[in-house]
């Protein structure tokens, strides 16, 4: 019932899919022997680009096939988001690739209007929970972090995976909301954020981290530099916390319309 989760916090080459894949392929191979699940940042092939027409990849296509290949060759699950095109629509699509090559995807629900994401991409409408190694895992992308009803635990997941391009000027919100999501949902949270400046001059700080169901950090990456962190999560520990302090029994019910 234990799972080793690894976060690859990294800078991204702006709108350069090949360079980014080469970078991540090398890093994945370096750490895969000590991990069961590896997280890459949001839009890991391009950075947070509002130019989907120039850099979208078909789904299924080259990027999804690359993720499936990385997962299979390294015997790990792999997740991260990229610009996907399907039926003339563009999505900020988070892929979860299993070690056997199978893929599940989640399309970012909350599009960041302050950067024009809502004008360039289509929003997802399906909440996605995947099953892996006995764990139930909720997939979220960046801005989704701000919307607790969407991520409310209905006693249907144990771990949140969040991939992001969260900017430095909102660092306090990042750290505060990650802890809040872990505590209110009595779940583990693993959040991968990029570092460095993007093509629009927006600075990213990282602070990628893994948090336990009590809101305590298990592992935190140093800010403003490429770094890889790994932590071992325990379902037994999660079960003990939920049984000893069963707040979920008093939770309010929410419906997304």
N, C-alpha and C positions, 0 to 999 in steps of 0.2 A: 504493500500500500504506500510505498515511498516513490517519489519521482524527483529526478534531478532536472532543474530548470536553469537554463543559461540565457543570459541577455547579452547581445552584442551591441554595445553602445559605440556608434561610429559617426564620423563625418560622412557626407555624401557628395559625390561629384555632381554638380548641377546639370540636370537633364542629360546624363551620360550613362545609359543603362549598361553598356558593356563594361565600362570601368568599374561601376558599382558591383556588378556580378562577379567580376574577377576578385575584387577586394573581399567580398563576403564569402566567396567559395574558399579562399585561402583561410579565412578565420574560422569558418565552419569546420574545416578539416582539422584545424589545430585543437579544437575543443570537443569534438563529437564523441571521442572515446570516454569522456567524463560526463556525458549528458544524455538525457532522454528526450528533451524538448528544447529547441532553440528559437529565440525571438529576434527578429530583425525590425528596424524602424518602419514607420509609416512611409509609403511611397519610396521604398528603399532603392529603387532603380533610378529615380530622378530627383528626389527632393520634392517639396510641396509645390508642384508646378500647376499653374492654371492654363497650361497649354496642352490639353489632352489630344487635340488634333495632331500635334506633332510627335507625341511620345507614347500614345496609347498602344497597348499590345492586345491582340485579339484574345478572347477567352473561348475555349481553350487555345493556348498559343505558346509562344516561346518562353515567356516568363513562368507560366504555370508548369510547363514541362521541365524547366530548369529547377524549380522548387521541388517537384516530384523526384527528379533525378538526385538532387542533393540529399533529400530525405532517405531515399533508397540506398544510395551509395554509402551513406554515413550511419545508417540504422538509427535514425532519430526522427522525431516529428519536427517540422519546420513551419514557422508562421511569420507573416509580414504582409504589408499591403503594397499594391502597385496600381498604375492606371490601366484599367481594363476596358476594352470595347466589346460590346455585345449588342447586336441588333440596332446599330447606329447610335446607341447610348453609351456614355462614358461613366465609369464607376470607380470610386476609390475602394478597391476590392481587397479584402484581407483573406489570404489563402491559409488554410491549415492542411499541410501535406503530411500524410502518415508514412511510417517507415516502409510500408508495402507499395507506396506510390499513389495510393488513393488520395483524392482531394475533396475538401469541403470548403465553401467560401462564404464570407459575410460581406455585404455591401454596407459601407458606412451610412448610418441612419441620419445623423445630425451633420449637415454640411455647414462649413464655417463661412457664413455670409460676409463677415468682415474682410475676407480675402477674395470674395467672389466665387467661392467653391460652389455655392448653390446655383450660380449662373452657368457653370461649366460642366457640372456633373449631375447625375441622377441619384436621388437618395434611395437607400435600401429600405425595405419595408418588412424585413423578417429578422426577428431576434434568433440568433444561432447559438446553440449549445452543442459542442462536440463531445464525444466520449473517447478517452484514450487512457490506457493502463488502469482502468477502473475509476478514473477521474472524470467528472462532468465539468466542462470548461466553457465559459462564456467568452465570446469574441467581441472586442470593442476597438474602436479607432478614435484616437485623439479627442476631438470635441465631444464625443459621446460621454466622456468622463464627467461633464457638467450636468448630466441629466439622470438623476437617481431613479426616476420611475422606470426608465428604459432598462436600467441595470438591476432593478429590484430582484432580490433572490426570492424565488417562489418555491424554495426548497428543491430547486432543480439544478443547482451547480455548486461546485466546491472551489473553483478557481476562476479569477478574471484574468484574461490576457489582453493587455492594452498596448497598441503600437502607436507612436506619436511623432509629430514634429512640433513640439510645444516650445514656444519662444521664451527667451530669457526674461523678458519683461513681465511674464506671468508665472514666474517660478514659484511664488508663494501659493498661488492657486493650485498649481500642479501638485506640490507636496501635501497641501491640506486636503485636497479632494481624493487623492489616492488613499490616504489614511481613513477618510470618511467612508469611502466605498468598502474598504475592508471591514471596518467596525460594524457598519449598519447591516451588512450582508453576511457577517460571520463567515468570511471566506478569505482565502489567500488571494493576493494581487501581485501579478508580475507585469511591470510596465517598462517598455523600451522606448527611450527618447533619443533622438539624434543629437549631435553636437556640431558646432561650426556655423558659419554664415551660409545662407542660401543665395540664390541668384538675385534675390530682391534686397539683399543686405540685411535680412532678418537673422539675428543671432540666436543660437540654440545652446542650451547649457547642459543637457543630459539629465543628470540626477535619475538615471534609470535605477529601478529598485524592485526588490521582492519583499512583500509585507505579509505578516502572519494575520490570522483572523482576529487578533486582539489589537491590531493596528501598529504592532511593533515591527520595525525593519529587521529583516534577516540579512539582507545584503544591499548595499548602495554603491553605485559606481561614482567615482570621483568626477566632479563637474569639469566640463570644458576640455575633455580629452577622450580619445578612443580608449575604451576599456571593456573587458569581458568579466562578468560576474556569474557565479553559479551558486545555487542553494538547493538543499534537499527538503522537499515538502512531505508532510506526513498526514495521511488520512486518519490515522489513529488519533493524532493530536487534534485534528479538526473535530472529530467525533466527540472527544472528551470535552472540548470547549462548548460545543453545541448542547451536549447533554447536561453539563453542569450549570449552564446559563442560557436556557432555551428561549431567548427573546423572540425567535421566529414564531412561537405559539401565540404571541400577542400582536403580530404584525397586521397592519391594515392591508386591505386588498385594493389593487389598482387595476384599471383596465386602460389600455392604449386604444384610442379610437382612430 
